[in-house]
Amino acid sequence: MQFTIKSVSKFVALALLAGSATTALAQSAGDTVISTGWAHIAPQDSSTPLSLVSPIALTLAGTGAGVNSTDTLGFATAHFFTDNIVGSLDLGVPPTYKLVGKGTLASVGQIGKAKQWAPAALAKYYFGNANSTFRPMVGLGVTHVNYTNIELTSAFQSYVQTSFGPTAMTTAKLTSAWAPVYNVGASYSLTKDWSLGFSVSYVPLKTTGNLTTTPTPLGTVHSTTSLTLNPIVAYASVGYRF
């Protein structure tokens, strides 16, 4: 399933049309809303230069890496403890990030890729009351981010081999981390049970890439770089109230 700006605009137009024709009952205390939709993840990325840490210490000045934007299918379960206070668990199909070279690594192109797992738990406050059709909200939460399926490209392997020999191979790991989630958005009730939602989240997030290269004339070479991701996540969804 793919969502575009045009399709989101159609959803909004449908919501406005429905709102002009009928008064919808919004969510209230005791309700649970299940939603699914499109999530666009836009990292505000930067990195430190790649640095060798053993068996010698050496910083490769001018090297850098970035992360491309990506999209995925999102899911969320929200429970209304009161008409205004909500607990939410936000999940999604783990997106695949593409890591690209910057600076002196720009000629390498794509360095690698990794899947990101980032379930988030949030507390949200919905403005208005149970009979409000349009309800802005603010939220604050926490996420634990983990990375799997980390693969380095043949282009990056070739780049490393120019320094350490044609048989050298590199593997990588990305550290997991806890991070806060800042969230704003709104819901629009189409009917008693169906609603549209849109939110924007900001996640201040860093990870460390640890690389291991072997065999080399120096033995096993360990290197590292710090990646700042700080993604902005836009989520457009359709929800059903139970």
N, C-alpha and C positions, 0 to 999 in steps of 0.2 A: 504494500500500500504506500503510495506517494502522495504527499500534500504539497501544493504549490500556493503561491500568493493568491492566484486566481481562485483556487478552490476554497481557501480560507475566506476570501471576500464573499463567495457565494454563501458560505455558512453564516457569515455576519448578516448578509442581506436577508436570508431566510429567518434569522432570529428577529430582526427588526419587523419583518412582515408578520410573523407570528405574534409578536408583542403588541402590534397595533390591532390585531383581531381578537385577542383574548387576554384575560388576566391570569397569569400562571402562578401557581403556588411554588415558592422556592423551598429550599431545604430547611428542615427544622430539627430540634433536639431529638436524638434517637435514630435519625436517618443515617444510612450508609450509601455513599455514591461511588460507583465503579466507573472509571473513565479510561478511554484509550485514545490515542492520537499520535500526531507527528511531533517529534522533538528535533530541533535544529541546534547543534552544539557548535559554538564559535569560540575557540580558544583565543585568549589575548596573551599570546605566548612570547617567551624569551628564554635564553639559556646562557649558561656559563661556558667558556671554552672547554673542549675536551682535554683532560689532564691525565697523564700517566702517574700512577701512585706507587707502583712497584714493578720490577725491581729497582727502577730509577724514578725520580720525581721530575716531571717535565710537563709544562703547560704548552699545548699546541695553539699559540696565539692566532686569533682570527677565525678559529673554527666555531661553529654554532649549529643549532638544530631548531626546527620549528614543527608545529603540528597543524595539519590542515583541518578545516571545518568538516563536520560530518553530520549525518542524519540517522535517525533510528525510530523505531516504534516504541512509544511509551505507554505505561500503564500506571494507574494510581487508584488507591482505595482511601476514601476519606470518610471519617465518622464524625457526626455532629454531636458533641457532648452537650452543647447548649445550642440555641439558635444562632450563636455567633462564634463559639469556640470549637475548633475542629482539629482532630489529629489525622495526619495523612502519611501513608506509606507510598513513596514514589519509586517505581521500578521501570524496567525497559529492557528491550533486547540489547545486549551489550554491543555498543558501537565499536567499529574498528577505526582506530586513529592511524593515519599515515604520517610518519616522521620524515621530514625533508631536510636536506643539508642547507646551511646558510653560511655566509662568509666564504672562507676558503673551501668549505664543503659543498658549496652551491652547485659546483659542476658534477657532483655525484648524483644529484637529483634525490630520489626517494632513498632514504637510509634504511627504513624498516617499517614495520607495522605492529600493532598490538591491540588486543581487545581490552576494553575498560568496563569493569563492573563497579557500579556506583549506586547501590540502593540508598535511599534517603528517607529519614523520618523527620516530619515537620509538625510544628504547631502553627495553626493559622487562625486569623481573626477575620470573619466576614462582617462587613458593614451592612446596615439595613436591618430588616427583620424577616421573619419567615414568609411574609407575603410580598417581599420585594422581588421584582422580576430581574433586575440588574443589581448584582452585589459585588462591589470591589472587595479585595482582600489583601492582607499582608501576611507574610509567614517567615518563620525562622526555624532552622533545623540543623541537622548534622548528617553527613554522609561518610561512609568508609569506602575508599577507592582502592581497587585491586586490579592488577594487569595480568593477563594470560595470553597465550598464543603469540609470544613475542618472536618475531622473525626479522633477521637482517637481510637486506637485498644482496644479490651477487655484485652489484655495482659498488656497494660499500665494502664487501669482502675484497674486491679487487683493489680498492683504495688502500686498505690496510696491508695487503700483500706487497704493495710497492715499497713498504718500509720494512716488513718482517719476513719476506720470502714467499714464494708461490704456494707453499703448503700451509701457511698460517690461516687459521679459521677463528672467527670471533663469535662469541655468544653474548647475550645481553639479558639483564634483569632490570625491572623497574620497581622501585620500592612502593609499598602501599602506604596510605596515609588517611588520617581523619581530617575532615574539613567542614567548616560551617557552610550553611546554605541560606542565602538571603533571597526572599521570594515576594513578588508582587503580582497581582493579576485580578481577574474578575470572572464571574459566571453569569450566564444569561439563560433563564428558564424558558424553554420552548413550550413545554406542557407541564402537567403535574409531576411527571417522572423524568422527562428528558431535558437535558440542558447542554449548552455549549460552554466551553471554558478556554481561557487563554491566560498564560502566565509567563513571566520572565524571571529566571533565577541567575544569581551570580555566585560562583563558588571559588574563593581564593585557594588555589591548589598548587602544590609543588610535588615533584617526584625526582628521585635521583636515578640516573641510568648508570649501572655498573657493568662494564664490559670486561670480558676475559678473552685473551688472544693466545693461542698455542698451536703448534710449537713455533718458537722464535729463537734466534741466536742468543737472546737474553733469558731464555726459559719462559715461564708463564708470565705474561704481561697483563697487569690489571690497570684499568683506566676508568675514569668517571666523569660525569657531567650532571649539572643540576638543571632541570627543566621547570619553568614556571608556566602553568597552563591557564589558570584563572578563566575558565570558560563561562560564557554567557549562554544560557539555555532557554530557548523559546519553545513553548509547548502549547499546541492547539489541540483541543480534545472534544469528544462527545461523551457525555456522562449519563448514567441511568441510576435513578434513586430506588433503593430497596426499603 
